[in-house]
Each structure stands twice: as C-alpha cells, then as structure tokens.
Amino acid sequence: MSMMDEKIPPMLAVSGQVFDDPDWLYEIKWDGSRTLAFLSSTTRLQDRRLVDVSHQFPELMKLNKFIRANEAILDGELIVLKDNKPSYRSIMMRKHQQNKLKIDFMSKSYPAIFITWDILYVDGKELLNRPLIERKQMLNKFVNECSIMRISDFIFEHGKTLFEETDKKRLEGVMAKKADSKYYLGKRSSLWQKFKHHIVLNAVILGYRIDKTALVLGLYNEEDKLIHIGNVESGISQKELSSFLDVANDLKVNPEFYGLGINNVQWIMPLIVCKVKFMEWSENFKMRAPSFLEFALDVKPTECRFM
C-alpha cells in the first residue's frame, strides 16, 4: 500500500529551553492545527489524531493544484489569520464545526491557510530517511506557494533572536529542528524542540470553588456571552484571596445565572477582572497550566474577550 492511502501519525516535538546552535534550524511555531496534506488528483487533510478533516475546509480542496508532482504528502499546520496573526480559537471553531451550512459560511468568513514545513513523500518515493534540510529543499522544489498554501521560513543558528522577535509580535513561539534529522512517524523526538511564550490576558472572574481554592474565569465571545475558560489556583496569595472573598460575598448569584452546569462553584456577578498567564489553549478553549498574576481593577469586564 502506498503512503498516500494510509493514515500517518506526524513526528512530534519535546518542550525545551531556547538555545543557539549552527547545526539546528529555527522556524515560527504557528498557533494552529497540525495537519498532513495528501495531494494527488484530490486533496485529503488529516489531523494529528489521524482524523480526516477535509470536509471542514472546502476552501483548501484545491491545494493539490499547487504541487509540481503527481502526488505528495506535506506536513504542516492549518491556521486562520485574525488581525494578521494566527487565531487558535478561530481554527478550532473551524475544526469542530460539522454543520455543512456553517462550514461553508465559515470557509468564507474565517478562511484557513495551510502552512507547510516538510515533505514526507513525492511521486512514489518516501523521504523519511532524508535529512531535514534536504526535505526542506525538496519542499521548495515541489510546492508552488499561493493564497491558500505557504512554506514556513526558517533560519539557522539564531534561536534566541527568533524567540525574542516572536515575543514582540505576540506569536506562539519557536520550533527548533536538527538540520540533519530524519522524520520519525508518530514519535516525540528531542531532535525537534518547541519553545513557547506564555499567553497573558485579562479574564472575568465568574465565581470561585466552594472550597475557596480556585477562581473560575471566563471571556466574552462574539455574541457577548461569557464562556468558561478554566480555573486558576496557582499564584494567588492567601491575602489576595481573602480580600477577593470579602468583595465577592456581596456579588453572589445563583447557579442558573451563567447556566454553565459546573458543580461546587459559588457564582458571582461578572464585575471583577484578573490577569493570568498560561502555557496554551486546549482544543476546547481551556487554559493549560494557568497562573494568577494580579487583580486588574482598571479593566472593564466587557473588554475581556477572545482575540
């Protein structure tokens, strides 16, 4: 069986600390959804969980027209740009949508782009054992960039500089890859490393756990509805928590106020804002590893929105 007909688990990276090394190449870590593109007379898109997501991205079904080969498998990421930056929430909204009418509407209002950084197979040849830098060269040879497909740029050696630049531009982070590395299907390898910036945002406090150990946080969506984004426990001092509880005592509302169906929470009016940092969004829009920074008393709750 050809690789074109298979479900292929992508190579994965380990988390690391940013470094400089002339034997490594560095590229932007795009805040999107990892995807393999199987391109021949048709286009098939497969996510990292081996699920076919082609039907959810009709605007990308012409990707196969932009390769200079009969068939190829490209590794990359689906992104949706919002204010000229990748929006993780927007690509996840796209990925989780199953209604055909909404899919068609969102393909026009939130169009996706395929960012590719690797080529695994072309015209009957597996490229997994070729060095990464050679695969990068082949990617440029066989792919025509267009409005729906871009090749990810990279630099050698200067990982720290790129990491600083991505922080200034509020991008997700940097990927480092050993320039001579092979491609190991389905393996998480230290030959690929990821360096992520923390996400910092202001969130509305919707309530607190009954055991008073965590704050329950939310953000407003496009319909001005508060969405639960997770709870924060780390980073808040006992003194800060006590001061908050004194104020929150006069703001209590019943569980039906938000209708979120979460137990063991004392809900309060959405009037208090706090600043938090966290590693990344999960696929269901919850904060991963959040930490409390401070109460943001000068921020209006209605300003706390998904970007």
Contacts in CASP RR format, 6 or more apart in sequence:
PFRMAT RR
TARGET T0000
AUTHOR 0000-0000-0000
METHOD contacts of the structure
MODEL  1
MSMMDEKIPPMLAVSGQVFDDPDWLYEIKWDGSRTLAFLSSTTRLQDRRL
VDVSHQFPELMKLNKFIRANEAILDGELIVLKDNKPSYRSIMMRKHQQNK
LKIDFMSKSYPAIFITWDILYVDGKELLNRPLIERKQMLNKFVNECSIMR
ISDFIFEHGKTLFEETDKKRLEGVMAKKADSKYYLGKRSSLWQKFKHHIV
LNAVILGYRIDKTALVLGLYNEEDKLIHIGNVESGISQKELSSFLDVAND
LKVNPEFYGLGINNVQWIMPLIVCKVKFMEWSENFKMRAPSFLEFALDVK
PTECRFM
2 124 0 8 1.000
3 73 0 8 1.000
3 120 0 8 1.000
3 121 0 8 1.000
3 126 0 8 1.000
4 38 0 8 1.000
4 40 0 8 1.000
4 71 0 8 1.000
4 73 0 8 1.000
4 121 0 8 1.000
7 46 0 8 1.000
7 50 0 8 1.000
8 36 0 8 1.000
8 46 0 8 1.000
8 50 0 8 1.000
8 73 0 8 1.000
8 120 0 8 1.000
8 185 0 8 1.000
9 48 0 8 1.000
9 50 0 8 1.000
9 185 0 8 1.000
9 186 0 8 1.000
10 34 0 8 1.000
10 36 0 8 1.000
10 48 0 8 1.000
10 75 0 8 1.000
10 185 0 8 1.000
10 186 0 8 1.000
11 75 0 8 1.000
11 183 0 8 1.000
11 184 0 8 1.000
11 185 0 8 1.000
11 186 0 8 1.000
11 187 0 8 1.000
11 188 0 8 1.000
11 189 0 8 1.000
11 192 0 8 1.000
12 48 0 8 1.000
12 186 0 8 1.000
12 187 0 8 1.000
12 188 0 8 1.000
12 189 0 8 1.000
12 192 0 8 1.000
13 175 0 8 1.000
13 177 0 8 1.000
13 188 0 8 1.000
13 189 0 8 1.000
13 192 0 8 1.000
13 193 0 8 1.000
13 194 0 8 1.000
14 188 0 8 1.000
14 189 0 8 1.000
14 190 0 8 1.000
14 192 0 8 1.000
14 193 0 8 1.000
14 194 0 8 1.000
15 193 0 8 1.000
15 194 0 8 1.000
15 195 0 8 1.000
15 196 0 8 1.000
16 193 0 8 1.000
16 194 0 8 1.000
16 195 0 8 1.000
17 195 0 8 1.000
18 159 0 8 1.000
18 160 0 8 1.000
18 163 0 8 1.000
18 174 0 8 1.000
18 176 0 8 1.000
18 195 0 8 1.000
19 159 0 8 1.000
19 160 0 8 1.000
19 176 0 8 1.000
20 157 0 8 1.000
20 158 0 8 1.000
20 159 0 8 1.000
20 160 0 8 1.000
21 157 0 8 1.000
21 176 0 8 1.000
22 156 0 8 1.000
22 157 0 8 1.000
23 178 0 8 1.000
23 179 0 8 1.000
23 180 0 8 1.000
24 156 0 8 1.000
24 157 0 8 1.000
24 159 0 8 1.000
24 176 0 8 1.000
24 177 0 8 1.000
24 178 0 8 1.000
24 179 0 8 1.000
25 132 0 8 1.000
25 133 0 8 1.000
25 136 0 8 1.000
25 154 0 8 1.000
25 155 0 8 1.000
25 156 0 8 1.000
25 176 0 8 1.000
25 177 0 8 1.000
25 179 0 8 1.000
26 154 0 8 1.000
26 155 0 8 1.000
26 156 0 8 1.000
26 157 0 8 1.000
26 158 0 8 1.000
26 159 0 8 1.000
26 162 0 8 1.000
26 174 0 8 1.000
26 175 0 8 1.000
26 176 0 8 1.000
26 177 0 8 1.000
27 117 0 8 1.000
27 152 0 8 1.000
27 153 0 8 1.000
27 154 0 8 1.000
27 155 0 8 1.000
27 162 0 8 1.000
27 174 0 8 1.000
27 175 0 8 1.000
27 177 0 8 1.000
28 152 0 8 1.000
28 153 0 8 1.000
28 162 0 8 1.000
28 166 0 8 1.000
28 171 0 8 1.000
28 172 0 8 1.000
28 173 0 8 1.000
28 174 0 8 1.000
28 175 0 8 1.000
29 166 0 8 1.000
29 171 0 8 1.000
29 172 0 8 1.000
29 173 0 8 1.000
29 174 0 8 1.000
29 175 0 8 1.000
29 194 0 8 1.000
29 195 0 8 1.000
29 196 0 8 1.000
30 77 0 8 1.000
30 79 0 8 1.000
30 86 0 8 1.000
30 115 0 8 1.000
30 152 0 8 1.000
30 172 0 8 1.000
31 79 0 8 1.000
31 85 0 8 1.000
31 86 0 8 1.000
31 87 0 8 1.000
31 88 0 8 1.000
31 91 0 8 1.000
31 171 0 8 1.000
31 172 0 8 1.000
32 77 0 8 1.000
32 78 0 8 1.000
32 79 0 8 1.000
32 80 0 8 1.000
32 86 0 8 1.000
32 88 0 8 1.000
32 91 0 8 1.000
33 47 0 8 1.000
33 53 0 8 1.000
33 77 0 8 1.000
33 78 0 8 1.000
33 79 0 8 1.000
33 91 0 8 1.000
33 92 0 8 1.000
33 95 0 8 1.000
34 47 0 8 1.000
34 48 0 8 1.000
34 76 0 8 1.000
34 77 0 8 1.000
35 45 0 8 1.000
35 46 0 8 1.000
35 47 0 8 1.000
35 48 0 8 1.000
35 53 0 8 1.000
35 76 0 8 1.000
35 77 0 8 1.000
35 78 0 8 1.000
35 114 0 8 1.000
36 45 0 8 1.000
36 46 0 8 1.000
36 47 0 8 1.000
36 73 0 8 1.000
36 74 0 8 1.000
36 75 0 8 1.000
36 76 0 8 1.000
36 120 0 8 1.000
37 43 0 8 1.000
37 44 0 8 1.000
37 45 0 8 1.000
37 63 0 8 1.000
37 73 0 8 1.000
37 74 0 8 1.000
37 76 0 8 1.000
37 114 0 8 1.000
37 116 0 8 1.000
38 44 0 8 1.000
38 45 0 8 1.000
38 46 0 8 1.000
38 71 0 8 1.000
38 73 0 8 1.000
39 63 0 8 1.000
39 64 0 8 1.000
39 67 0 8 1.000
39 71 0 8 1.000
39 72 0 8 1.000
39 73 0 8 1.000
39 74 0 8 1.000
40 64 0 8 1.000
40 70 0 8 1.000
40 71 0 8 1.000
40 72 0 8 1.000
41 64 0 8 1.000
42 61 0 8 1.000
42 64 0 8 1.000
43 54 0 8 1.000
43 60 0 8 1.000
43 61 0 8 1.000
43 62 0 8 1.000
43 63 0 8 1.000
43 64 0 8 1.000
44 52 0 8 1.000
44 54 0 8 1.000
45 52 0 8 1.000
45 53 0 8 1.000
45 54 0 8 1.000
45 57 0 8 1.000
45 60 0 8 1.000
45 78 0 8 1.000
46 52 0 8 1.000
46 53 0 8 1.000
47 53 0 8 1.000
47 95 0 8 1.000
53 78 0 8 1.000
53 95 0 8 1.000
54 60 0 8 1.000
54 61 0 8 1.000
55 103 0 8 1.000
56 94 0 8 1.000
56 95 0 8 1.000
56 97 0 8 1.000
56 98 0 8 1.000
56 103 0 8 1.000
57 78 0 8 1.000
57 94 0 8 1.000
57 107 0 8 1.000
57 112 0 8 1.000
58 103 0 8 1.000
58 104 0 8 1.000
58 107 0 8 1.000
59 107 0 8 1.000
59 108 0 8 1.000
59 111 0 8 1.000
59 112 0 8 1.000
59 148 0 8 1.000
60 78 0 8 1.000
60 112 0 8 1.000
60 114 0 8 1.000
60 148 0 8 1.000
62 148 0 8 1.000
63 114 0 8 1.000
63 148 0 8 1.000
63 149 0 8 1.000
66 143 0 8 1.000
66 144 0 8 1.000
66 145 0 8 1.000
66 146 0 8 1.000
66 148 0 8 1.000
66 149 0 8 1.000
67 74 0 8 1.000
67 142 0 8 1.000
67 143 0 8 1.000
67 144 0 8 1.000
68 141 0 8 1.000
68 142 0 8 1.000
68 143 0 8 1.000
68 144 0 8 1.000
69 122 0 8 1.000
69 123 0 8 1.000
69 142 0 8 1.000
70 123 0 8 1.000
71 121 0 8 1.000
71 122 0 8 1.000
71 123 0 8 1.000
71 124 0 8 1.000
72 119 0 8 1.000
72 121 0 8 1.000
72 122 0 8 1.000
72 123 0 8 1.000
72 142 0 8 1.000
72 143 0 8 1.000
73 119 0 8 1.000
73 120 0 8 1.000
73 121 0 8 1.000
73 122 0 8 1.000
74 114 0 8 1.000
74 116 0 8 1.000
74 118 0 8 1.000
74 119 0 8 1.000
74 120 0 8 1.000
74 139 0 8 1.000
74 143 0 8 1.000
75 116 0 8 1.000
75 117 0 8 1.000
75 118 0 8 1.000
75 119 0 8 1.000
75 120 0 8 1.000
75 183 0 8 1.000
76 114 0 8 1.000
76 115 0 8 1.000
76 116 0 8 1.000
76 117 0 8 1.000
76 118 0 8 1.000
76 152 0 8 1.000
77 114 0 8 1.000
77 115 0 8 1.000
77 117 0 8 1.000
78 91 0 8 1.000
78 94 0 8 1.000
78 95 0 8 1.000
78 112 0 8 1.000
78 113 0 8 1.000
78 114 0 8 1.000
78 115 0 8 1.000
79 86 0 8 1.000
79 87 0 8 1.000
79 91 0 8 1.000
79 112 0 8 1.000
79 113 0 8 1.000
79 115 0 8 1.000
80 86 0 8 1.000
80 87 0 8 1.000
80 90 0 8 1.000
80 91 0 8 1.000
80 94 0 8 1.000
80 110 0 8 1.000
80 111 0 8 1.000
80 112 0 8 1.000
80 113 0 8 1.000
81 87 0 8 1.000
81 113 0 8 1.000
82 90 0 8 1.000
82 307 0 8 1.000
83 307 0 8 1.000
85 169 0 8 1.000
85 170 0 8 1.000
85 171 0 8 1.000
86 171 0 8 1.000
86 172 0 8 1.000
87 307 0 8 1.000
88 172 0 8 1.000
88 280 0 8 1.000
88 281 0 8 1.000
89 281 0 8 1.000
89 285 0 8 1.000
89 306 0 8 1.000
89 307 0 8 1.000
90 110 0 8 1.000
91 112 0 8 1.000
92 281 0 8 1.000
92 283 0 8 1.000
92 285 0 8 1.000
93 106 0 8 1.000
93 110 0 8 1.000
94 103 0 8 1.000
94 106 0 8 1.000
94 107 0 8 1.000
94 110 0 8 1.000
94 112 0 8 1.000
95 283 0 8 1.000
96 283 0 8 1.000
97 103 0 8 1.000
97 106 0 8 1.000
111 148 0 8 1.000
112 148 0 8 1.000
113 147 0 8 1.000
113 148 0 8 1.000
113 149 0 8 1.000
113 150 0 8 1.000
114 148 0 8 1.000
114 149 0 8 1.000
114 150 0 8 1.000
115 149 0 8 1.000
115 150 0 8 1.000
115 151 0 8 1.000
115 152 0 8 1.000
116 139 0 8 1.000
116 143 0 8 1.000
116 149 0 8 1.000
116 150 0 8 1.000
116 151 0 8 1.000
116 152 0 8 1.000
117 136 0 8 1.000
117 139 0 8 1.000
117 151 0 8 1.000
117 152 0 8 1.000
117 154 0 8 1.000
117 175 0 8 1.000
118 132 0 8 1.000
118 135 0 8 1.000
118 136 0 8 1.000
118 139 0 8 1.000
118 183 0 8 1.000
119 127 0 8 1.000
119 135 0 8 1.000
119 138 0 8 1.000
119 139 0 8 1.000
119 142 0 8 1.000
119 143 0 8 1.000
120 126 0 8 1.000
120 127 0 8 1.000
120 128 0 8 1.000
120 135 0 8 1.000
120 183 0 8 1.000
121 127 0 8 1.000
122 138 0 8 1.000
122 142 0 8 1.000
127 134 0 8 1.000
127 135 0 8 1.000
127 138 0 8 1.000
127 183 0 8 1.000
128 182 0 8 1.000
128 183 0 8 1.000
128 184 0 8 1.000
128 185 0 8 1.000
129 182 0 8 1.000
129 183 0 8 1.000
130 138 0 8 1.000
130 182 0 8 1.000
131 179 0 8 1.000
131 180 0 8 1.000
131 181 0 8 1.000
131 182 0 8 1.000
132 177 0 8 1.000
132 178 0 8 1.000
132 179 0 8 1.000
132 180 0 8 1.000
132 181 0 8 1.000
132 182 0 8 1.000
132 183 0 8 1.000
133 179 0 8 1.000
133 180 0 8 1.000
135 183 0 8 1.000
136 154 0 8 1.000
139 151 0 8 1.000
140 151 0 8 1.000
143 149 0 8 1.000
143 151 0 8 1.000
145 151 0 8 1.000
155 162 0 8 1.000
156 179 0 8 1.000
159 174 0 8 1.000
159 176 0 8 1.000
162 174 0 8 1.000
163 173 0 8 1.000
163 174 0 8 1.000
163 195 0 8 1.000
163 197 0 8 1.000
166 172 0 8 1.000
166 173 0 8 1.000
166 174 0 8 1.000
166 197 0 8 1.000
167 173 0 8 1.000
167 197 0 8 1.000
170 197 0 8 1.000
171 197 0 8 1.000
172 196 0 8 1.000
172 197 0 8 1.000
172 280 0 8 1.000
173 194 0 8 1.000
173 195 0 8 1.000
173 196 0 8 1.000
173 197 0 8 1.000
174 194 0 8 1.000
174 195 0 8 1.000
175 192 0 8 1.000
175 193 0 8 1.000
175 194 0 8 1.000
175 195 0 8 1.000
176 192 0 8 1.000
176 193 0 8 1.000
176 194 0 8 1.000
176 195 0 8 1.000
177 191 0 8 1.000
177 192 0 8 1.000
177 193 0 8 1.000
178 191 0 8 1.000
178 192 0 8 1.000
181 189 0 8 1.000
181 191 0 8 1.000
181 192 0 8 1.000
182 191 0 8 1.000
184 191 0 8 1.000
196 279 0 8 1.000
196 280 0 8 1.000
198 277 0 8 1.000
198 278 0 8 1.000
198 279 0 8 1.000
199 277 0 8 1.000
199 278 0 8 1.000
199 279 0 8 1.000
199 280 0 8 1.000
199 281 0 8 1.000
199 287 0 8 1.000
200 275 0 8 1.000
200 276 0 8 1.000
200 277 0 8 1.000
200 293 0 8 1.000
201 219 0 8 1.000
201 275 0 8 1.000
201 276 0 8 1.000
201 304 0 8 1.000
201 307 0 8 1.000
202 273 0 8 1.000
202 274 0 8 1.000
202 275 0 8 1.000
202 296 0 8 1.000
202 299 0 8 1.000
202 303 0 8 1.000
202 304 0 8 1.000
203 217 0 8 1.000
203 218 0 8 1.000
203 219 0 8 1.000
203 229 0 8 1.000
203 273 0 8 1.000
203 274 0 8 1.000
203 275 0 8 1.000
203 276 0 8 1.000
203 304 0 8 1.000
204 217 0 8 1.000
204 218 0 8 1.000
204 219 0 8 1.000
204 220 0 8 1.000
204 226 0 8 1.000
204 270 0 8 1.000
204 272 0 8 1.000
204 273 0 8 1.000
204 301 0 8 1.000
204 304 0 8 1.000
205 215 0 8 1.000
205 216 0 8 1.000
205 217 0 8 1.000
205 218 0 8 1.000
205 244 0 8 1.000
205 248 0 8 1.000
205 268 0 8 1.000
205 270 0 8 1.000
205 272 0 8 1.000
205 273 0 8 1.000
205 274 0 8 1.000
206 216 0 8 1.000
206 217 0 8 1.000
206 218 0 8 1.000
206 226 0 8 1.000
206 228 0 8 1.000
206 258 0 8 1.000
206 260 0 8 1.000
206 265 0 8 1.000
206 267 0 8 1.000
206 268 0 8 1.000
206 270 0 8 1.000
207 215 0 8 1.000
207 216 0 8 1.000
207 248 0 8 1.000
207 265 0 8 1.000
207 266 0 8 1.000
207 267 0 8 1.000
207 268 0 8 1.000
208 214 0 8 1.000
208 215 0 8 1.000
208 216 0 8 1.000
208 244 0 8 1.000
208 245 0 8 1.000
208 248 0 8 1.000
208 265 0 8 1.000
208 266 0 8 1.000
208 268 0 8 1.000
209 215 0 8 1.000
209 216 0 8 1.000
209 231 0 8 1.000
209 264 0 8 1.000
209 265 0 8 1.000
209 266 0 8 1.000
210 264 0 8 1.000
210 265 0 8 1.000
210 266 0 8 1.000
211 264 0 8 1.000
212 241 0 8 1.000
212 245 0 8 1.000
213 233 0 8 1.000
214 231 0 8 1.000
214 232 0 8 1.000
214 233 0 8 1.000
215 231 0 8 1.000
215 232 0 8 1.000
215 233 0 8 1.000
215 236 0 8 1.000
215 244 0 8 1.000
215 274 0 8 1.000
215 292 0 8 1.000
216 228 0 8 1.000
216 230 0 8 1.000
216 231 0 8 1.000
216 262 0 8 1.000
216 265 0 8 1.000
216 267 0 8 1.000
217 228 0 8 1.000
217 229 0 8 1.000
217 230 0 8 1.000
217 231 0 8 1.000
217 232 0 8 1.000
217 274 0 8 1.000
217 276 0 8 1.000
217 287 0 8 1.000
217 290 0 8 1.000
218 226 0 8 1.000
218 227 0 8 1.000
218 228 0 8 1.000
218 229 0 8 1.000
218 230 0 8 1.000
218 304 0 8 1.000
219 226 0 8 1.000
219 227 0 8 1.000
219 229 0 8 1.000
219 304 0 8 1.000
219 305 0 8 1.000
219 306 0 8 1.000
220 226 0 8 1.000
220 227 0 8 1.000
220 301 0 8 1.000
220 302 0 8 1.000
220 304 0 8 1.000
220 305 0 8 1.000
220 306 0 8 1.000
221 227 0 8 1.000
221 305 0 8 1.000
221 306 0 8 1.000
222 306 0 8 1.000
224 302 0 8 1.000
226 258 0 8 1.000
226 270 0 8 1.000
227 285 0 8 1.000
227 306 0 8 1.000
228 258 0 8 1.000
228 260 0 8 1.000
228 262 0 8 1.000
228 286 0 8 1.000
229 285 0 8 1.000
229 286 0 8 1.000
229 287 0 8 1.000
230 286 0 8 1.000
230 287 0 8 1.000
230 290 0 8 1.000
231 290 0 8 1.000
232 274 0 8 1.000
232 276 0 8 1.000
232 287 0 8 1.000
232 290 0 8 1.000
232 291 0 8 1.000
232 292 0 8 1.000
233 292 0 8 1.000
234 289 0 8 1.000
234 290 0 8 1.000
234 291 0 8 1.000
234 292 0 8 1.000
235 291 0 8 1.000
235 292 0 8 1.000
235 293 0 8 1.000
236 292 0 8 1.000
240 292 0 8 1.000
240 295 0 8 1.000
244 272 0 8 1.000
244 295 0 8 1.000
247 272 0 8 1.000
248 266 0 8 1.000
248 268 0 8 1.000
248 272 0 8 1.000
251 268 0 8 1.000
251 269 0 8 1.000
251 271 0 8 1.000
251 272 0 8 1.000
252 266 0 8 1.000
252 267 0 8 1.000
252 268 0 8 1.000
253 267 0 8 1.000
253 268 0 8 1.000
253 269 0 8 1.000
254 267 0 8 1.000
255 261 0 8 1.000
255 265 0 8 1.000
255 267 0 8 1.000
257 267 0 8 1.000
258 267 0 8 1.000
270 301 0 8 1.000
271 301 0 8 1.000
272 295 0 8 1.000
272 301 0 8 1.000
273 295 0 8 1.000
273 296 0 8 1.000
273 297 0 8 1.000
273 299 0 8 1.000
273 300 0 8 1.000
273 301 0 8 1.000
273 303 0 8 1.000
273 304 0 8 1.000
274 292 0 8 1.000
274 293 0 8 1.000
274 294 0 8 1.000
274 295 0 8 1.000
274 296 0 8 1.000
275 292 0 8 1.000
275 293 0 8 1.000
275 294 0 8 1.000
275 295 0 8 1.000
275 296 0 8 1.000
276 287 0 8 1.000
276 290 0 8 1.000
276 291 0 8 1.000
276 292 0 8 1.000
276 293 0 8 1.000
277 290 0 8 1.000
277 291 0 8 1.000
277 293 0 8 1.000
278 287 0 8 1.000
278 288 0 8 1.000
278 289 0 8 1.000
278 290 0 8 1.000
278 291 0 8 1.000
279 288 0 8 1.000
279 289 0 8 1.000
280 288 0 8 1.000
281 287 0 8 1.000
281 288 0 8 1.000
282 288 0 8 1.000
285 306 0 8 1.000
END
